[in-house]
Amino acid sequence: MLVLLFSVDCDGHLADARVGEALSALRRAHPALADGAQIHRYASSTAGVYAFSRIDPTQQVEYVVASNNAGYAVGDKVVCAGGWQEVALLDARLPGVIRKVDASRTPLQAFLGAVGMPGVTAWVGLNHIIGAKAGETIVVDAASGAVGGTVGQLAKGLGCRIVGLAGGAEKCAYVVDELGFDACIDYKAHRDFVSLAAALDAAAPQGVDGLFENVGGLILDVALSRMNAFGRIALCGMISGYDGRPIPLTVPRLLLTQRLRLQGFIVSEHMNLWPAALKELGGLVASGELKYRESVAPNLAAAPEAFLGLLKGRNFGKQLVKLI
């Protein structure tokens, strides 16, 4: 079952001439398309970096503009793995390539963030890796990002004290004032271990029970030093080391002496949990209880700079790219 994809602007306007031109060209190039071929138009694409420095260019939100697949009608909204391109040929028989979404109560782009892979990552890490409980103190770094911001709001919903770390006063204000964190530490104002540790002591006076780790390096070293016995760490990312530099733990014996549990995880390996996560996240976004922010690069040519900005913390929330 082959799938053809064609992009449009982020506002969802049909570029009829371009769709027609692309469809004609694709039919000339692939005259024997299997039954079930579809044309989709991209609304936007997501940029991210994840485990082992993998770039994630594959998620788009799209509208179906032509289809002879009974499972997809013209006008359906889908999330699709299509790559950095305006036209793509995909096999819909492959698992995870296409997912139909209901955008009647949820903004379409949210399916690339809070109600997509980042939101599910937060949900899985907090609920199934950390196992957060009411009354515990949870710390998350990169707290203003798509994953970190969702972790904090979900933790508050569970009755936890939630402490974030983010880069800059503006991001910290957003994390506390808009997302509802109990405290946020501007790590850029605390460049050494002693200073950052003192800030964490003030924000988490009862110590840290759960750590949702996205950054590594100094932040991880400090957080480990403040972990309570039998604390749990969900190792989601190590963005401080994505330039290839080694980022060893300064005091690894704390894992032993504090009897800590540290588990790395890749959310795509927990597909059995996605339906429950998406149901809860979708409801929270639709009700306005789960807030999020996006940074949108204007076109595909801006994608490299957007990605570099992501590594340097210049983005605010989920980084998206308009494909045209």
N, C-alpha and C positions, 0 to 999 in steps of 0.2 A: 504494500500500500504506500505509494509515493506521495509526498507532500511538497507542494511548491509554495514558497513564501515570498511576499512582496511588501515593501515597507511604505508607510505613510507618515505624516507628521503626528506629533504627540497629542494634538487636539482631536485626532480621529477623523480628519477631513480626507475624503477620497480623492486621490489624484487620478481621475478617470482615464485620462489619456495615457498616463504612465502605466497604469494597471493594464490597459488594453495592449499597449506596446509590449510590456513584459510577458503577458499571457500569450500573445502571438509568437514572440520569439521563443518562449519555452516550448510551445507546441511544435514549432519547427524543429527545435533541437531534440525534443523527446516525443516523436510522433506516436510511440507505442506505450504511452503511460498506462500503468496498471489501473484497474478500476479502484476508485477511492482517492484519486488525485484531488488536491485542493489548492486553491490560491489563498494565501493569508496576507494581510498587510500589517506591518510592524507599527506599533505605537511607540515603544521605546525599548531600550536594552539596558541591561545592568552590567556594571563593571565591579569586579571585586578581586581580592587576592586571598587565597585560603591555604590549606596545608600544603607543605612542600613547595611553596611559592607558585602554586598553580594559579593562573589568571582564569577568572570565570567570565567568559564573554558570551555565554550560551543562552541566557534567558531573555526572552522578549515577551511582551504582551502584544496581542494581535487581534485583529478582526478577520473573520473568514469572509472573503468577497466572492468566492466561487468554490463549489464543491460538488463532486459526485460520490461522496462518501456518506452513507446513510447516517453515520454517527455525528456528522457536522453539517450544520446548515449555514447559509449565508447570513452574516450578522453575528454568528457565535463569537464569543470572546474566549481566547485561549492563551495559555502560557506555553511557549514552545522553545525548544533548544535549536537555534538556527544559526548561530555564529555571527561574526562581524561582517554582514553583507546585506545587500538590499534584496537579493533573490537567492533562494536556497532550495535544494532538492533533498527531501528527507524521507525516510521510510517510517511511516506511522506505526508499523508493526513492532518497532523497537520500544521497549518499556521506557517510560519517562520522557519521551520525545514531545508529546503533546498532552496538555491537561486543560480541559474545558473549565472555565470559571464563571461564577455568577457575579456580574458587576452591577446588579440592580441596587445593592445597598453598600457596596464597597468600591471606592475609586479604583479604576483599572490598574493604575501604576502601583497600588498597594500590594498587588500580587507578586511584585518583584521585591517587596520589602517586608512589611509587618505581617502580611498574610501570604508570604512566600518563604523561600529558603531561609532568609535571615531570621524571620519570626519563628519558624520551626526550630532553627538552631537554638535560639534562646529558650524556647519551650522545652526542648529535649534536654539541654544542658542543665537547666534549673531544676526541672522536675524529676529527671531520671538519672542524671549523673551526680548532681549535688544532692538532690532529694531535700530541698529546702523545707523548713518547718516554721510555723508561727513562732515568733519570739527570737529567732536566730538573726545574726548579723551576716549579711551577704555583701561582698565587695565585687564590683565589676569594673574593669578598666575599659577604655574606649567607650565611655558611658553615653556619649552623645550620638554614637553611631547606631546603625539599624539594628544590630544584634544587642549591643549593650543597653540601649534605651529600652528595648523590649524586655530584657532581663530585669531591669530595675522595676518597671511597672508591674510585671507579673509577680515579682517578689513582694512588692507592697500589697498586692492583692491577696497574697498568702499570709500577710501579717508579719512580715520580716522587717527588720531595720535594714535599709539599703544605702550603701555608700558607693559612690562612683568616683572614678578618676577620669579627667578629660583635660585637653590641652587649651588653656586660656580661660579668662574670666567670663567671656561671652558664652562659651559652651557650658561652663559650670552653672551659670545662672539659668540657662535653658534646662539643664538636667534637674535642678532643684525646683525652679519656679513653674515650669511647664510639665515636666514628667513626674514630679512628685517625689524625687529622691529625698532622703533625710539629710544627706550631706554630699558634697562633691569637692574633691581635692584637685586643684590646678597643678598638675605635675610639672608644668613648665616653671612654676614658682618654687619648686623644691627639687633641685638638681642633684642632691647628694643623699646618701642613705639616711643620715641623721635627721636632716630636715624633713624628708618625706615620711620617715617613721614617726616623727613627732606629730605631723599632720594627721597620719592615720590613727595614732593613739587618741587624738582629740575627736576624730570623727567616729571611731569605733572603740569606745572606752571599755567595752566588755570583750574585746577581742573579736576575731573573725571565725565564723563557723563554716562559711562556704565562700569559695572564690571562683568566679567565672573569669578565666584568664584569656585575654585576647592579644596581649602585648609582649610579655616576657621581659627579660633584662632586669633593670633596677626595680621596676614596679613589682615584678614577681618576687624578687629577693626580699623586699620590704614586707609584702603581704604574707609571705611564708613565715617571716619572723614574728608575725602577730597572729598566726593561726592558733585557735584553741585545739586542745587534744581531740583527736578523732574528727578533725575537720575534713571537708571534702573539696576537691579542686577539679573543676571541669576545664580541661585544657583545650580551648577552642582554636586559638591562634597564637602566633609568635611574631607579630608584625615587626617588632624591633629587629628581628634577624632576617628579614626577607631580602636584605642586600647581600646575604651570603656570609656575614660575619658570625662566628660562633658566639653563642650567648649562654655560657655555662652557669649553673646555679652556684651562688657563692657559698651557701651553707646547706648542702644536700642532706646532711645528717638530721635536719629538722623533720624530714619525712619519716625518719625512724623514731626520733625522740618524742615527737608529737603524735605518732601513730596516724599519720595523715594518709588519705587515699587520693591519689592523683590519677586521673584517667583522661587521656586524649580521646577525642571522638570526631568522626566525620558524619554529618547529619544524613548524608545519602545512604549510609549503612543502617539507618533506623527507619526504613520506609514503612514498617508496620505501625509506627507512631504518628505518621503524617496525618492521617484522616482525623484523629482526635485533636491533634494540634491545630490543624487548619480550621476545624469547626469552632474551637474556642477562640482562636485569634480573629477569625472572621466576625464572630459575634461581638467581640470587644471593640474592633475597629468600627463596625456598623453602629454600635451604641455610643461611640465617641469616648469610651473609657480608655482605649489604647491609642496614644498619640504618637506621631512620627513626623519626621522632616526629611526632605529630599534635596539633594544638590543635582541639578540637571545641566549637563553639557549640551550645547546647542546643536551639534551635528557629529557625524562620524569622524570628521577630521579632528575634532577636539578630544576624541577618546584617549589618545596617548597622554596628553597633558592632564586629563581628568584622572587617569590611572596613577600618574606620578604624584598628583596632588593627594590622592588617596593614601599613598604610602607616607606622605609628609604630614598627613592630618589636616589638609586644607579643606576637605569636604565637610559638610555639615549634614549628618544623617546619611541615608542611602544615596550612593552615587549612581545616577542614571545618565544615559546618553540617548538623545534623540537620533534616530537613524537617518532621517532626512530633515 
